[in-house]
Amino acid sequence: SWVVSCPAQTLPSAPESTRKYDVGVGGFYQVTGASNGNFIRDDTTESGGGLVSFRRPWRPWAGYEANLGYTKFYEAYNKGIVKVESNVTDISLSYLFQSPTVYGVQPYLSLGGGIIYFSPIDGTITNLTSPTATHFSGQLVPEFTFNFGLNYPIFSRLGVRGGLRGLKYKTPDFHQFAIDTKTLRTTLEPNISVYYRF
């Protein structure tokens, strides 16, 4: 009788795109809506900022994303009676929905949360109701984040990403009851990045 060897079957590996992670570096333009509450209005200036992202999809429509963002802008309470410029840094971790490439682009959506820290810059704080110098301490608040847009692969490892990122958090008051609006506000960050896939 003939003896036929039967090699063990190798399970198919995951698609290449799901086994890789990528790192992106880019910029954004932030616009923050005004807050009204507790007889206080808080307006902000628009600004540019930087964004660093890390993404790891482990299967189609499932993965995670981490973001680090930085910008600085002015808070103006009650039309500038109190005004302060802050360095603003946020760190977030989100669940990532990322589809396969369709017509050369790859749609994505992420939802998650993190923290945002407001650090007042010395020398930028004004208080028209007080003749003395005012000092505010930094403030750390939790945030909800969402992010959606498109990846556009240029080469096998290099691509461009464009999207809209949103942050929802408590309007900062720097632990000062007199400027606490007791409201939530939304910051929108249209962004564009270059990413490299490892």
N, C-alpha and C positions, 0 to 999 in steps of 0.2 A: 504493500500500500504506500501511497505517496504521503509524505509528511510535509505539511504546509505551515510555515512559521507565521505567527500572528503577532505583529508588533503592537505594543500598547498604543491606544489612540490618544493623541495629544489634544487637549481641549483648546478650542480657538481662543486666541488672546483678545483682549478688549480692543476696540478701535483705538488707533493711535491718538486721536484727539482727546479721548477720555482719560488717557494715562498721563497727560501732561498738565503742567501748571504754567502760569504766566505772571510776569511782573510788568506793570504799566506805570509810566511817569507822564504827567501832563499838567494842564492848568484848567482853571474854571473862572467863571465870572459869577459872583454871588449877588443875589437880590433878596432882601429880607423885608417882609411885610411889616407895616406899622402895627403896634400893639396899643389897644385902648382898654383901660380898666382902672377901677379904683380912683377915678378922676385924674388919671395920669395918661399921657400919650408918649410913646417911645418910638421915635423915627430913627432909621439907620442910614448910613451912606452905603452906596454900592462899592464893590471892590473886586480885585482879582486875587487869585490864590493858587496854591500848588496842591496837587493830589498824587499820592502814591498808592497803588493798589496791588493786591496779591490775590490770584484766583486759582482754585483747584477744583475743576469738575471731575467727579469720579464715575459718573455715568450720564447718559443723556438726560437732560432736565433735572439734574441733581448735582449740587456742589456747594462750595462756600466761597465767600469773598471777604477780604479784610481791606479796609481803607484807612488812610491817614491823610487828613486835610489840614491846610493852614491858610489863614488870611488875617487881615486886620481891618477894622472899620470903626467908625464913630457911632456911639449911642447918643441921641439927643432927646432929653426928657422935657416935655412941655415946651417945645419950640426953642430948645437950647438953654433953658434956665440952668439945667445941669447937663454937662456934656463930658464924655469920656471916650478915649480911643483905647481899644483893647487888641492884644494879640489873641487870636481865636484858633484853637487847635481841637480837632475832633478825631476820635478813633472809633471805628465801628466794625462789627462782624455780622455778616448777612448770609442768608440762604440764597443760593444762586440757581436760577432757572435759565439754562442756556441751550438753545435749540441747535440741531445740526445746521450746517451752512445751507442757505437757500438763496439761489441766484447770486452767489458770490458774497453774500453778507450773512452774519450770524446774529440774530436777535437775542437779547438777554433781558432778564428782570431779576432784581434782588430785593429782598426785604429783610430787615434786621434791626439792630439797635446798638447803642454804644454810649459814649460819654463825650461831652463837649466842654472845654475849659476856656473861660474868659479871664485874661490876665491884663488888668489895666496898666497902661504905660505911664510911668511917672512924668509929670510935667504937662500932661494933656487934659487933666481933670479941671473943669471949671464949675463953679457954683455961684451964680449971680446973687443968691440970697444970703451968702455968707462971705464976709471979708477975709476970712482966714483960709489957708490952704486946706484942701480936702484930700484925704487919702482913702482909696477904696482897696479892699482885699480882693484876691481872685475868687472866682466862683466856678464850681464844677457841677454840671447838671446832666441827668440822663437824656438820651435822645432816641427817637425812632427814625429810621432811615429807609428810603427807597431809592432805587436806581434802575433806569431802563435806557436802552439804546441799541446800538449796532456795533459789532466787530467787523472790520474789513481787512481780511488777510491780504498782505502784499506779497510776501514770500512764505515759505513753509513755516518759518518761525517768527517772522516780523509782521506786525499789522498796526492798523490805526483804529482807535475806538472813539466813538462820539456818543454822548448821551445826556441825560438830565438826572441829576441827583437832588434829592430833597431831604431836609432835616426838620424834624418837629420836636420842639423842646420848650421848656419854661423860659419866658422872657427874663433875662438876667436883671437882678436888682443890686448885685454886689453887697448883699446883706444889709441894705439900707431900706428901712421901712418906708421912708418918704418917697422913694421912686419905685416901689413894688407895684406893678400893674396887676399881679395875680392872674396872668393870662399865659396861654401857650401861643407860640408863633411859628411860622414856617420860613425856612431859608431855602431858596432854589439855586442850584448851581449847574447851569449848562457847562459841559466840560468836553475836552478833547484830549486824548492821550495816545502815546505810542507804546505798544506792548511788545514784549519778547517772550516767546513760548519756549520753555525748556523741555 
